[in-house]
């Protein structure tokens, strides 16, 4: 049995299942981004590891065919990682093209994994710990997806967001990938409607996307909570409707 087969066969009910495992990895990714911040070569390797995680997750949840669909999406990060290791650095003129390819290739597996988990969660008939972790994974994936969308918008339309790198102690010239880490931070601040105001969307498209993320985050939490309440209510009603055979037999014996 291969490692992929073992991950697919992980139970989801009463133990630490595959969605819980995925949630732990997703929560560790921001820490990896913080550690590699300011080091472009390390950033590239971290991005490759991050994208590989999404592709493997899609294969574990959706089956082997999703693995073959996702592998081509890793090519931009893999080529960049190899070029960085062999050449020592990426030419400045190639950074915008790489950033666009990287952001676009990240959005597809993130959306795929999110939809696969969401279908599984909404089809559940009872509440189990691993499915709750799956629903939380979808929320985290939402934030990561929007971060890549913002990165894509900024690369295609420079100046769509106003970012003061100096306040974050980041040299944007030395670390061309710094914007993605900041957009990840900004995405989750927007998704949770905290809104510190340190990064400002100025273009019409950027403002519209930020509005969509804030609304989608609130809608998701409302639907998620309503789904949990509905499952709990149906489970309680089913338990109360079950007869008590032992009590009936004891009464007959009396």
PyMOL commands that set and color helices and strands:
alter all, ss='L'
color gray80, all
select helices_A, chain A and resi 3-8+18-36+40-62+64-87+92-122+129-156+165-168+178-191+204-241+245-253
alter helices_A, ss='H'
color red, helices_A
select strands_A, chain A and resi 161-163+199-201
alter strands_A, ss='S'
color yellow, strands_A
deselect
rebuild
show_as cartoon
